[in-house]
């Protein structure tokens, strides 16, 4: 199957290849062969074995090629291995019966549409507006926005700068929006721009845990670091009295049943 890779966790691909083959390789020797007889060509093919010689009136010639092993070929190798060993299931939607038979550490391939977290989308929009404002301010003056709007822009700018720049929280939805998958992707492994990323795609992933019905998970909580700090009981009581959740405009609460997954590769 020919695949256009949009995202590939190269570290994960290398780890799985090393488990499957017992080693990691970046290049592969491939030999192109041609056989001639009395000046006429009898056959052309490829072989990984380097052989050369004459067979009676036939002569076999070899050309040694060094082929680079890229992410696409590694992904193809992993998917073939998982299918051959019946360790990979493909889903375009999920129902209750399928949900009950998916477990932690299962590999699944799904057809989904990703979206970024609401906080990521808002900060992207604000950063885009800030760049537009900076570009036009010299021509239109500094009164385009008032003081409060400037404070809001600066606040979102500080929030954006304080976040982990390499991690993107994503929700991957099936067409019917049931049983969503939640996962973090590393921006350094993106093979395309974020604008091209939000369309229907295939994803190979590993199930990390299941969010049961009645439970939920919130994406990109602003105060998550504060909540996880080692604090005493009195400080914890004080925090519990305060609203330490994201404002409703950027609150991104995903209700179960849902999956938390580790994305390995995303492709079309």
N, C-alpha and C positions, 0 to 999 in steps of 0.2 A: 504494500500500500504506500503510495506517495503521500508525504505529509509536509505541510508548511509549518515549521516550528515557530510559535509565537512566544513561548516561554519554556525553558528547560533548566531544571536544577542540575547543573553539570556535576556537582559533587555527589548528588544522589545517583545519577547515571553511572558515574565511575565506580561508586561503591557496589551497585548491583552487578555491574559487569565483572568486577573483581570476584564477586561471590559466584557468579555463573561460570566464568571461564578460569578462575583461579589466578588471574593477573589482569593488569590494565595495560592497554596498548593504544598508541596514538597513530601509528602507521602500520600498514599491512603490505606484505610483498605479494604482488599478483603477477603471474607470468602469462603473457599473451603468446599463443602458439600458432604456427601455421605449418601445414604439411604439404610438400610438393612431390610430384612424381613425373619424371621425364619433362620437366619444365612446366607442368600443369599443377595448379593448386587443388589439393583434395579436400582440405577442411581448415576451418579457422575456429579457435575457441580460446577459453581462458582456463588457467589452472593455477593452483596455489603451490604446486610442486615444480621445482626448477629442474627440467630435464632437457637434454639436447643429444642428438645422435642421428645416425642413418639406419634405416631398416630396409635392407636390400636396396632396391632402386628408389625407395622413398627417403626423403630427408625432412626432418622436423626441426624448425627454427624457433627459438624462444626469445622474447623480449621481456626483460624484467621491469616491472613498474612499481613505484612506491605510492600507495593510495592512502590518503589521510582519512582516519576514522573520525567522523564528526558526530555531533549530537544526534542527528537524524538516524545515522546507522546504529548508534548505541541504543537509541530508543526502539528501533525496529528489532534489534537483537533481544532486548528485554521483553517486549510484547510477545514476540514469537515464543520465547522461553516460557513465559507465564501461561500462554494458551496451550502449549504442548504439555504442560504439567497440570492443566486444569486449575490454575490459580488465578485466573482473570475472568471476570464477568463484565458484560457490556449492558448498559441501561440507558434508555431514552426517557424513562420515567420510572417511578418506584411506587409500589403499593404496599399494603400492610404485610402481605406474605413475604415479599422481597425484603422489606425492612427487618422482619423477624429473623431472616437468614443471612444478614450481613453482620459481621463481627469485627471487633478491633483487630487491626493489622491485616485485614483483607485488602487486596488490590482490586480496584474497580476502574473501568473506563466508562465515561459518561458523556452524553451530549447535552451541554448546558449553555446558558448565557450568563457571563459574569457581570457583576457590578462592583464598584468600589464602595467602601463604607461612606455613610452620609458625611462624616467628619472630613474624610479625604475629598469628597466632591465639593463641599463648601470651601475648604481651604484652597483647593485648586481654583475655584471661581473667584475667591477673594484675591489670590495671588495674581490671577489674570487681570482683574480690575486694577490692581495696584500697578502692574506694569503698564497698562493702558493709561492710567492717570499720570504716571511719571513721564510717559512719552508726550502727552498733550499739555501738561502743566506749563511748560515754557511758552507755549503759544496762547493759551487761554487764561493764564494767570493762576494764582494760588487759591482762588476762591471757588473752585469747582465743587469742593465738598466742605462742610462746616467742621467745627472743632470736634463735635461728638462723633461724626462719621470718621474723622481722622483717627480718633482714639480707638474706634472699633477696628479699623483697618490695621492699626499698629498692634492691637491685641491679638488678632488672628495671625498676623505676621510672626509674633513671638510664639504663639501656640504652634504654628507650623515649624518654626525653627527648633522647638524643643522636642519634637517627635523624632522617632527613629526614621531617618530618611531612606533607609534601605528596605523597610518592610511595608507592604501594602495589605491591608485587610480586605478580603473579597468575599462576596456571597455569590455562589454559583447556583442558578435556578434552572430547574427543568421547565419545560414549556407550560406545564400546569401549575407551576409555582409551589408544588408540594415537596416535602422532604428536601429542603435546601441543604447545600453543602457550604461550610464555612472554612476558609483557609487563608493563610498568609503566604504571599509570594515575595520573593526578594527581587527588588528592582534591578539589581546588577545582572540578573539572569534573563531579563526581558530581551526578546529578539526584535521587538517592534515598539512603536510609541504607545503610550497609554491610551491615546485616542483611538487607535486601531484595535485595541484589546477587547473592547466591550461589544462583541458580536457573538453569534452562536459558534461554539467551539467544541472540540473534543478535549477531554482531560483524563490523563492517567494519574491516579492518586492512590494514597494509602489511607485507610480509615484509622483515625486516631482515637475517636470516641463517639458515642451516640448521645444526643440530647433527647431525652425521653419526653413524651407528651406531658404538658403541664410545667415543664422546666423551660428555661430560656438562657440565652447568652447575649451579652451586649458587646458591640464592637467598639474599639478605640475609645475606651473610657478615659476621660481627661484626668480623673483623680485616681486612676488605678495604682500608680506608684505610691501615692499617699496612703491608700488603703492597705497596701502590702508592706508598709514600713513596720519595723519592729518597735512597737509603742507599748506603753503600759496600759493597764485596764482603764484608768480614769481618762486617758487620752482617747482610747477607743470608744468610751461612752460619749465623749464630747463629739467625736466624729459621727457617731451613729445618729446624733440628734440633728445633724446638718444634712442638707441635701447635697450629697457628694456624687450625684449622677450628672451626666451631660444635660445641657438645656434641651427642651423638647424638640427644638428645631434640628438638632444634630444627634438626638438620641436614636440609636440603631439597635433595637431589641429584636432578636430572632427567636421565635417560639419553636419549641419542639413539637413533633418529631423532626430532628435535623441531625446532620453529621458534622463533626469537626474532622477535617482531612488534611493530609500533607500533600500539596500538589507536586507532582514529579515533572510533568510536561503538559503543555497546553498547545494545541495544534488544530489546523484545518485541513 
